[in-house]
Amino acid sequence: MSKVQTPLRQSPFFKKHRYSVFFFLFLVAYHVVVVNRFQPWRVEEITYAFHAVDFSLGLATKLLPGAVFNALFGRFASRLTASIYETVLILLFFAGVSIFLERFVLRVQPEHRSAALGLLAFYVTGAYTFSVYTKELGMLDVYWLFFSLLFLIFLEHKWLRFLIPLLYVASIMIHFSAILNAIIFFSIILLYRASIEQKKKERRIYLLIFALSMLVAAVSFLFFLVYEPRFICPIETFHQKLQEHGTDFFEYYDYAFYNWFRGEYYRPSELTGMDFSLNKIWQLILYQVRFNFDLMQSIGSHIIIAFIGGLVILFPLLLVFYKFLLQHLRMTNNRIGRFCALLMLLQFPFTFLVAILFSVDVNRWLTHGFLMIFTTVLLIMYYEKEKAALLLEKIKKAAGGPEVKLYYLGYAMIHVFAYF
């Protein structure tokens, strides 16, 4: 019996981009049905606070998304418009991801495409890639995803790649902790791209972009870390602005800008007035770590469960990735490439373990670390077909086993049994 040829199947666009259409529809369906259990994607009270701010409150990090939102919507800014706005951004992001995944699949040899799709099934499902961003719509971290997509678009464009240093600054403007995820990811991929470039001129351009990006990232990070408190308006003015924009949720910005958390200061006020010095930076870091460990103790066993449970869930995939990256290291001959391969191996433990010194959001940082290493592996496979073939051949041999199918079922459906 012949297959029914619907108008969609017959359209030139579908024939050319059937993989993009499939990935996009799958991502949307998965996040509607499995991740959010048919609940509408919406900005909640906590995440709406990130949309109720702008630069009239001061020159500081953590204000950029709100400043853009308020500039776009003005007097129409509300939780409803924020929900619509963030939903549109996520859908555009899913569309961009789908296009990149299609390019990846089409670049793979035909005999390995089923294995490639099997690998990508883990990328578009599960609790540690994109799920947190629709489960908690409108969080600050999602802008690192948007910037990462722009980074990959800029990377291969002759002129847009010179805008990459601006993405470093923009990532710092989202939050200081960009140095543990977006900045690391951008830097590793820039070095990797330089290492595989055959033309000397092009290699030098990528290295120049890398050097400029690292410079502006370092300057931006130190500037905001030390001087940000001096630019922020008084706490009473900040609260008034939030209320004018429709929210009474003060806790996040009280903590982030004024060192005030649940009725007390966790950092001495005299530290803010200190002149710039290495001692001041060290003291700022030390007080943040102390505060985080005190908060961990107050939360209790949930942190340990999230920590161990997340690593157990991800262990089989991480094992596959680390075997691949070790093989990539052995097969790489030039110095930049080998150094970059070493950074790839260190990225996940560094991002995750350092981040939890400063944050109790274990699932969030597992997501950052895992998504980075997964995307890095896919990019190596995209640029180096022979290495992709080696991994996909192993996946092809193992994919039919019942243990792999059972693992994927648990990995993809974890949202049905637990909250993330």
Disulfide bonds with the S-S distance in Angstrom:
none
